Amino acid sequence: MALAAGLYRSSCRPTRGACFAAALLLVATCSCSSQSSSGAASGGASATGAPAGASNQGGTSGGSALGSAGAGGTAAQLQGGTSGATFAGGPSASGESSTGGISGSAGGLTATAGAASGGASGVYKPPFILGADITITMEDEYWGATYTDAGQQKSIERLLKDHGFNFIRVDTFVNPAAVGGYAASMPEPFRDLAHTIALAKRVKSVGLGFLLDLHYADTWTNPGAQTPPAAWANLPLAALETRVYDYTKDALSQLKAASAMPDIVQIGNEITNGMLWDAGRVSGSDFRNLATLLKAGIRAVRDVEPAIQVLLHIEKCNNDATSEWWLDGVLGAGVAFDILGQSCYATAPNGVAGYQGTAAEWQATFAALANKYPQLKFMIAEYSAQQRAANDTMFNLPDHRGLGTFNWDPTRAYDTHPNHPLFTTNGAWNRFVAIPELMALYEKMATDYGNR
């Protein structure tokens, strides 16, 4: 996801005593460092070369996360796995837990033997994906976050699984500690590969699928912001092609060595206008440079594990014309991938207007795309409000080609982002409490879609 380019984002650090940044609560005094992401504001850049009248909605993310850090100061230990986690068709992992640091010792053992429901490779393919992006977990737990479900404290991955979720998405930045990076002023380089590995091990240890979202940047990317990593700045296209391949292959190789292989890999984030600008920017209807970079990333995935599904992600689920323009561009340039993901943010209960229209528009767009591109599968890679409508949109696509959805950042309330959190808080920003009626909704969907 992209926290929106050009919109204010605050990150609070605890001072001596408490620093309260409330999610759904009043904000008390705290010492904060603020930063503004580069790129366009939530209006975003227009899709260069898009069909007339097909406006680009811009960066789908945005706004400051209320409660991005807070009280405490004692780093929470990483929570271990649960014994008996299994993939369909394979033996269970032992689920041993340890409490080490970010090096990846935390989490628990992953099921490495036997086949997942997708086949002998172990790639997990449930009947329908009910997913969530919980990348912020590692950061929150550093500041002492806890997650409670009906009075019982659990790890967030276990809590979500208990209510029908079966997949987790994790965003990854190249070097978030670099100048201008997401974690440049933070105590740890949150969202780097090491943190991703630690969280992925936990996800795998409880038997959940894992989607790896590679941004190819040091901070958020979206249609209005695709800044290369600082270490890749000003490189020509050929050099960037090599960097994309090497970085992707190294990331997957490290995850494989940690028994945390992703089941789906996302190459780039909201890349409607390209990636790694300016070299990989889409120009008019010229997708050649973007295709070169995408092919490099996809080739690296295939070289490590051919069974992994490859996802490409844009944010036009209410705009069929621009979606088709984009797909025709990348497919015409010879990019071979498995899944098209879209961001689909509707107007939310917090009053923030949706970025991508209504559920009826989503249904019309995906139906048209499914008809025109029979070789592709589809996914809502990010959404928040309209939970049932988003999932029904995918489930009702023909021939089971709607694979599922990912609820973005379900713990959070945002002041400038259309989201509908699945958690409230209890006395402090980082005491997350599951909302029973919303968790019950996901349990029902898990049953209705054949996951249970």
C-alpha positions, -999 to 999 in steps of 0.1 A, spaced: 0 0 0 10 35 -2 6 59 25 -1 88 3 25 107 -15 25 143 -6 3 138 25 14 145 60 25 115 80 34 117 117 55 92 136 57 97 173 85 85 195 80 79 233 96 105 255 104 98 292 70 89 305 43 82 279 37 94 244 0 88 236 -9 89 199 -44 75 199 -61 54 173 -97 61 179 -88 80 211 -79 115 220 -43 126 213 -23 136 243 11 153 243 40 136 226 73 143 210 69 137 173 90 138 142 71 144 111 79 138 75 62 143 42 64 116 16 76 127 -18 54 127 -49 19 138 -57 -9 144 -32 -39 121 -30 -50 134 -64 -20 117 -79 -5 121 -113 -27 115 -143 -21 83 -161 0 94 -190 -14 82 -222 -46 69 -207 -78 70 -227 -96 103 -229 -118 108 -198 -100 80 -179 -86 100 -151 -61 86 -127 -73 86 -91 -38 91 -79 -22 76 -48 -47 54 -31 -32 58 2 -29 88 23 -30 105 55 -15 102 89 -20 71 109 -34 80 142 -13 62 167 17 53 146 38 50 178 31 55 214 35 48 250 59 24 266 94 22 254 100 -15 261 104 -34 229 79 -62 227 94 -96 220 84 -112 187 58 -138 193 64 -174 183 43 -198 163 16 -222 173 21 -259 172 4 -280 147 2 -254 119 -5 -273 87 -9 -267 50 -36 -287 33 -21 -320 23 11 -316 43 24 -326 77 23 -300 105 52 -280 116 64 -282 152 58 -246 157 86 -240 182 87 -204 193 116 -183 204 118 -147 213 149 -134 195 153 -101 177 148 -89 142 174 -113 129 146 -137 122 150 -161 151 115 -153 163 84 -169 149 85 -206 148 93 -233 124 75 -234 91 60 -264 74 86 -273 48 75 -309 39 45 -320 20 23 -303 -4 0 -273 1 -33 -273 -16 -17 -258 -46 7 -287 -53 39 -304 -45 59 -272 -44 42 -262 -11 27 -231 -26 -5 -224 -7 -37 -219 -27 -68 -219 -6 -103 -220 -21 -106 -183 -16 -82 -158 -1 -93 -138 29 -62 -118 35 -49 -88 55 -19 -66 52 -4 -64 87 31 -51 79 29 -25 106 29 -53 133 66 -53 137 67 -16 143 37 -16 167 52 -45 187 84 -26 192 63 -1 211 45 -27 231 14 -34 211 -10 -62 222 -40 -78 204 -70 -90 224 -99 -112 212 -128 -117 235 -106 -110 265 -78 -133 254 -45 -119 243 -31 -134 211 -6 -127 183 -24 -108 155 -17 -135 130 -33 -162 153 -62 -139 160 -70 -132 124 -67 -169 115 -91 -178 143 -117 -156 125 -113 -169 90 -84 -151 75 -60 -174 56 -34 -151 40 -11 -122 51 5 -95 29 38 -79 39 52 -48 23 90 -46 19 113 -16 12 148 -19 -1 166 3 26 140 21 47 168 35 69 183 55 40 179 92 39 144 98 28 134 63 36 104 52 56 124 44 87 151 71 85 142 85 119 130 53 135 148 31 160 149 2 136 147 -1 98 111 -13 99 98 -28 66 132 -40 55 138 -76 45 150 -87 79 117 -75 95 98 -92 66 115 -125 72 107 -123 110 70 -116 103 68 -141 75 81 -169 97 54 -162 122 27 -161 94 39 -194 80 41 -210 115 4 -207 120 -5 -221 86 -13 -188 68 -4 -180 32 21 -152 26 21 -125 -1 53 -106 -5 48 -70 -17 81 -56 -32 80 -18 -35 114 -14 -51 119 18 -31 130 29 3 95 41 12 59 40 0 52 38 -37 19 46 -55 8 61 -89 22 95 -79 55 84 -63 79 57 -76 112 70 -64 141 45 -68 160 34 -37 188 58 -28 214 33 -37 199 29 -72 194 66 -79 203 78 -114 211 43 -127 203 37 -164 176 12 -174 200 -17 -180 216 -13 -145 181 -11 -129 171 -43 -147 201 -60 -131 193 -45 -97 156 -56 -98 166 -92 -107 194 -95 -81 174 -78 -53 143 -100 -60 162 -132 -62 182 -124 -31 150 -116 -11 133 -148 -22 165 -169 -15 167 -155 20 130 -162 26 134 -197 13 164 -203 35 143 -191 65 115 -216 56 93 -185 48 88 -188 11 61 -165 -2 31 -181 -20 25 -149 -41 50 -122 -50 39 -87 -60 63 -70 -83 59 -33 -76 31 -14 -58 3 5 -76 24 8 -108 -2 23 -131 23 49 -143 54 27 -140 80 21 -114 116 32 -107 111 66 -122 122 81 -145 137 51 -162 106 29 -157 79 55 -162 52 47 -187 53 73 -215 21 76 -235 14 41 -246 51 30 -244 54 3 -218 88 -10 -230 109 3 -201 84 -8 -175 81 -42 -191 119 -46 -189 119 -41 -152 88 -62 -146 103 -91 -166 135 -89 -145 116 -92 -113 93 -120 -126 123 -139 -140 139 -138 -105 108 -152 -89 106 -180 -115 143 -188 -110 138 -194 -73 104 -211 -74 84 -214 -106 52 -223 -87 50 -190 -69 22 -169 -84 32 -134 -96 9 -104 -90 10 -70 -107 -9 -42 -89 -26 -10 -101 -55 11 -86 -82 14 -113 -109 -10 -101 -136 16 -109 -121 24 -143 -122 -3 -170 -108 19 -198 -76 27 -179 -73 -9 -166 -75 -22 -202 -50 4 -214 -26 -7 -188 -31 -44 -194 -28 -41 -231 4 -22 -226 22 -47 -203 8 -78 -221 16 -63 -255 52 -57 -243 55 -94 -235 51 -94 -197 38 -128 -185 22 -129 -150 -6 -146 -132 -27 -121 -113 -39 -86 -117 -44 -69 -83 -63 -36 -79 -67 -12 -50 -104 -7 -43 -111 19 -16 -147 29 -11 -160 58 10 -155 47 46 -173 51 80 -147 78 90 -162 100 63 -132 100 39 -143 98 3 -134 66 -15 -105 67 -40 -120 40 -63 -157 45 -65 -184 21 -55 -187 -16 -52 -210 -16 -83 -182 0 -103 -157 -26 -90 -180 -54 -101 -185 -39 -136 -147 -33 -141 -137 -68 -129 -164 -85 -150 -152 -67 -181 -116 -75 -174 -123 -112 -168 -141 -114 -201 -114 -97 -221 -83 -114 -205 -92 -150 -199 -56 -159 -192 -55 -138 -160 -68 -142 -125 -78 -112 -103 -75 -100 -68 -84 -69 -47 -49 -63 -33 -60 -35 -10 -94 -24 4 -109 -15 38 -145 -4 38 -173 -24 21 -158 -57 33 -185 -80 21 -190 -63 -12 -153 -64 -19 -151 -101 -13 -183 -109 -31 -169 -90 -61 -140 -114 -63 -159 -146 -54 -185 -140 -81 -161 -137 -110 -165 -167 -134 -144 -199 -132 -130 -191 -98 -107 -164 -113 -113 -140 -85 -88 -153 -60 -96 -131 -31 -88 -99 -12 -65 -82 13 -78 -59 39 -52 -31 43 -40 -23 78 -70 -35 98 -58 -23 132 -58 14 122 -80 44 121 -68 71 97 -79 107 95 -73 111 58 -76 76 44 -109 58 37 -106 29 61 -128 8 84 -106 -8 110 -114 -43 124 -100 -33 158 -107 -7 184 -84 3 213 -86 -1 250 -71 27 271 -40 33 249 -33 35 212 -14 2 212 -40 -20 230 -58 -34 200 -91 -51 206 -109 -71 179 -144 -58 171 -167 -89 175 -193 -81 148 -166 -75 122 -147 -106 131 -180 -125 128 -184 -111 93 -151 -127 83 -160 -160 99 -192 -160 78 -174 -152 46 -149 -180 53 -178 -204 55 -197 -190 26 -167 -191 3 -158 -227 11 -127 -221 33 -143 -239 63 
